[in-house]
Amino acid sequence: MITGKEQFIARVSGCLNRTTVLEKPTEFIYPHDMQHNYLAEASAQELLDTFVTNAQTVGIGIHQCNATDLGTTIIQIVQGLGGPVVLANDPLLAGETAELLGHEIDDCHVWNPDVGREENMTKAEGAKVGIAVAEMALAESATSLLFSYPDNGRSVTLLPENSLIVIRVESIRPRLTQAMEMLLEQETLPSSVNFVSGPSSTADIELVRVQGVHGPLELSYIIVG
């Protein structure tokens, strides 16, 4: 329990030359609307180009295809990386795509809440590649926004050595501002919201960048549209 709260606040207010204690903080007036104006007039192609350029700058692999070729594109990428593979149970992945992968990769696991958390996590931990679908992508920082829900545990993209994240081209928006607006519109938030902006890395030791120290070694985006 805090004691002397009123006296403490009154002292701080006095130091700020205030004669009375405010009931609530003064509203901050932004001097500009950059957070809303950045890329606000950009076309879908301009957003895509900005997203791709920024992704490549931070070392994210980029692949582009149409929806009908998604399965074969994933197979080509996975064949270069090897299996096992774990997939989010998303409509873009779990049907025909999972079936195609199953024919090419010996061990292909679709995240299944019915088998229990431990089995799903064990499959993800042993996977060479984890594949999920982003809810949104942000052009300014090449960030993908992932929800954790029963059919798509966060382990799908956090535990495997390599992560593939599918980006719907129509989901690419300018920046974090739009992501926050989208989250505010959700009736119920997922158990976690992950913002992924590149493969895991650190430069804590002598400012030398080391990649893959606490997550996937490589990250690639598959842009569908």
C-alpha positions as CSV (number, residue, x, y, z in Angstrom):
1,M,0.0,0.0,0.0
2,I,1.4,3.4,-1.0
3,T,1.4,6.0,1.8
4,G,1.9,9.7,1.4
5,K,0.7,9.6,-2.2
6,E,-1.0,12.9,-2.2
7,Q,2.0,14.7,-0.6
8,F,4.4,13.1,-3.0
9,I,2.3,14.2,-6.1
10,A,1.8,17.6,-4.6
11,R,5.6,18.0,-4.2
12,V,6.2,16.9,-7.8
13,S,3.5,19.3,-9.0
14,G,5.1,22.2,-7.1
15,C,8.5,21.4,-8.7
16,L,6.7,21.8,-12.1
17,N,5.3,25.2,-10.9
18,R,1.7,23.9,-10.8
19,T,-0.6,25.3,-8.1
20,T,-3.0,22.4,-8.3
21,V,-2.7,18.6,-9.0
22,L,-4.1,17.6,-12.3
23,E,-6.8,14.9,-12.3
24,K,-5.4,13.3,-15.4
25,P,-2.3,13.8,-17.6
26,T,-2.4,16.6,-20.1
27,E,-3.2,15.2,-23.6
28,F,-0.2,15.1,-25.8
29,I,-0.6,17.0,-29.0
30,Y,1.5,15.5,-31.8
31,P,3.3,18.1,-33.9
32,H,2.7,16.2,-37.1
33,D,0.8,13.1,-38.4
34,M,3.7,11.2,-39.9
35,Q,2.5,8.0,-38.3
36,H,-0.7,8.3,-40.4
37,N,0.8,10.0,-43.5
38,Y,3.7,7.7,-44.2
39,L,2.9,5.8,-47.4
40,A,-0.7,6.7,-47.0
41,E,-1.1,7.4,-50.7
42,A,1.1,4.5,-51.9
43,S,-0.3,2.1,-54.4
44,A,-0.4,-1.7,-53.7
45,Q,2.7,-2.0,-56.0
46,E,4.6,0.7,-54.2
47,L,3.9,-1.0,-50.8
48,L,5.0,-4.3,-52.3
49,D,8.2,-2.8,-53.7
50,T,9.0,-1.0,-50.4
51,F,8.4,-4.2,-48.4
52,V,10.6,-6.3,-50.7
53,T,13.4,-3.8,-50.7
54,N,13.4,-3.5,-46.9
55,A,13.2,-7.3,-46.4
56,Q,16.2,-7.9,-48.6
57,T,18.2,-5.2,-46.8
58,V,17.9,-7.1,-43.5
59,G,18.6,-10.5,-45.0
60,I,15.2,-12.0,-45.5
61,G,14.8,-14.2,-48.5
62,I,12.0,-13.3,-50.9
63,H,9.9,-15.6,-53.2
64,Q,6.9,-14.5,-55.1
65,C,4.2,-16.6,-56.7
66,N,0.4,-16.7,-57.4
67,A,-2.0,-18.7,-55.2
68,T,-2.1,-21.7,-57.5
69,D,1.7,-22.1,-57.5
70,L,2.1,-21.7,-53.7
71,G,2.4,-25.5,-53.1
72,T,5.1,-26.0,-55.7
73,T,6.9,-22.9,-54.6
74,I,7.0,-24.2,-51.0
75,I,8.2,-27.6,-52.2
76,Q,11.1,-26.1,-54.2
77,I,12.2,-24.1,-51.1
78,V,11.8,-27.0,-48.7
79,Q,13.7,-29.3,-51.0
80,G,16.7,-27.0,-50.7
81,L,16.5,-26.9,-46.9
82,G,15.4,-30.4,-46.1
83,G,12.8,-31.8,-43.7
84,P,11.0,-32.4,-41.4
85,V,8.4,-29.7,-41.9
86,V,5.7,-28.3,-39.6
87,L,2.8,-26.2,-41.0
88,A,0.3,-23.9,-39.4
89,N,-3.2,-25.2,-39.9
90,D,-4.2,-22.4,-42.2
91,P,-6.5,-22.7,-45.3
92,L,-3.6,-21.6,-47.5
93,L,-1.4,-24.4,-46.2
94,A,-3.3,-27.3,-44.7
95,G,-5.2,-28.6,-47.7
96,E,-3.6,-29.2,-51.1
97,T,-0.3,-27.7,-50.1
98,A,0.1,-30.1,-47.1
99,E,-0.8,-33.0,-49.4
100,L,1.8,-32.0,-52.0
101,L,4.4,-31.6,-49.3
102,G,3.5,-34.9,-47.8
103,H,4.4,-36.6,-51.1
104,E,7.8,-34.9,-51.2
105,I,8.9,-34.8,-47.6
106,D,8.9,-37.8,-45.3
107,D,7.9,-36.0,-42.2
108,C,5.3,-33.2,-42.7
109,H,3.3,-32.3,-39.6
110,V,0.2,-29.9,-39.7
111,W,-0.3,-28.2,-36.3
112,N,-3.2,-30.0,-34.7
113,P,-4.6,-28.9,-31.4
114,D,-6.3,-32.3,-31.0
115,V,-3.0,-34.1,-30.4
116,G,-2.0,-31.9,-27.6
117,R,0.5,-29.1,-27.0
118,E,3.5,-31.3,-26.2
119,E,3.4,-33.3,-29.4
120,N,3.0,-30.2,-31.5
121,M,5.9,-28.5,-29.8
122,T,8.1,-31.7,-30.2
123,K,7.3,-31.7,-33.9
124,A,8.2,-28.0,-34.2
125,E,11.4,-28.4,-32.2
126,G,12.6,-31.2,-34.5
127,A,11.5,-29.5,-37.7
128,K,14.0,-28.1,-40.3
129,V,11.3,-25.7,-41.6
130,G,8.3,-24.1,-40.0
131,I,5.7,-22.5,-42.3
132,A,2.9,-20.0,-41.2
133,V,0.7,-17.3,-42.8
134,A,1.0,-13.7,-41.7
135,E,-2.1,-11.7,-40.6
136,M,-0.5,-8.5,-41.9
137,A,2.8,-7.3,-43.3
138,L,4.4,-3.8,-42.8
139,A,6.2,-2.2,-45.7
140,E,8.3,0.3,-43.6
141,S,10.2,-2.4,-41.6
142,A,9.5,-5.6,-43.7
143,T,7.7,-6.9,-40.6
144,S,5.2,-9.8,-40.6
145,L,2.5,-10.0,-38.0
146,L,1.7,-13.5,-36.7
147,F,-1.2,-14.5,-34.4
148,S,-0.9,-17.5,-32.0
149,Y,-4.2,-19.4,-31.9
150,P,-5.2,-23.1,-31.5
151,D,-4.4,-24.0,-35.2
152,N,-1.1,-22.0,-35.3
153,G,1.0,-22.2,-32.2
154,R,3.9,-19.7,-31.9
155,S,6.3,-22.6,-32.0
156,V,5.7,-23.1,-35.7
157,T,8.0,-20.3,-36.6
158,L,10.1,-20.0,-33.4
159,L,11.5,-23.5,-32.9
160,P,12.5,-24.8,-36.4
161,E,15.9,-23.9,-37.9
162,N,14.2,-22.1,-40.8
163,S,11.0,-20.1,-41.1
164,L,8.9,-19.5,-44.1
165,I,6.1,-17.0,-43.7
166,V,3.5,-16.6,-46.4
167,I,2.4,-13.0,-47.1
168,R,-0.8,-12.2,-49.0
169,V,0.1,-9.2,-51.1
170,E,-3.2,-7.5,-50.2
171,S,-2.2,-7.7,-46.5
172,I,0.8,-5.4,-46.9
173,R,0.2,-2.1,-45.2
174,P,2.5,0.9,-44.6
175,R,3.7,0.6,-41.0
176,L,3.1,-0.2,-37.3
177,T,0.3,2.3,-37.1
178,Q,-2.0,0.2,-39.2
179,A,-1.1,-3.0,-37.3
180,M,-2.1,-1.3,-34.0
181,E,-5.4,-0.1,-35.6
182,M,-6.1,-3.7,-36.7
183,L,-5.4,-5.0,-33.2
184,L,-7.7,-2.5,-31.7
185,E,-10.5,-3.8,-33.9
186,Q,-10.2,-7.4,-32.7
187,E,-13.0,-8.5,-30.4
188,T,-10.6,-10.9,-28.7
189,L,-6.8,-10.8,-28.9
190,P,-4.9,-14.0,-29.5
191,S,-2.7,-15.5,-26.8
192,S,0.3,-13.8,-28.4
193,V,1.1,-11.4,-31.3
194,N,4.5,-11.8,-32.8
195,F,6.1,-9.1,-35.0
196,V,8.9,-10.7,-37.1
197,S,11.3,-8.4,-38.8
198,G,14.1,-10.7,-39.8
199,P,16.1,-13.8,-38.7
200,S,17.1,-13.9,-35.1
201,S,20.3,-12.0,-34.5
202,T,22.3,-10.1,-31.9
203,A,25.2,-7.7,-31.8
204,D,25.6,-7.6,-28.0
205,I,29.2,-8.9,-28.0
206,E,31.6,-6.3,-29.4
207,L,28.9,-5.1,-31.8
208,V,29.5,-8.2,-34.0
209,R,26.3,-9.3,-35.6
210,V,25.6,-13.0,-35.1
211,Q,22.5,-14.5,-36.8
212,G,20.4,-17.3,-35.5
213,V,21.4,-17.2,-31.8
214,H,17.9,-17.5,-30.3
215,G,15.6,-18.6,-33.1
216,P,15.5,-19.5,-36.7
217,L,18.8,-19.3,-38.6
218,E,17.0,-18.1,-41.8
219,L,13.8,-16.4,-42.6
220,S,12.1,-16.2,-45.9
221,Y,8.8,-14.6,-47.1
222,I,6.6,-16.1,-49.8
223,I,4.6,-13.3,-51.3
224,V,1.3,-14.5,-52.8
225,G,-0.6,-12.4,-55.2
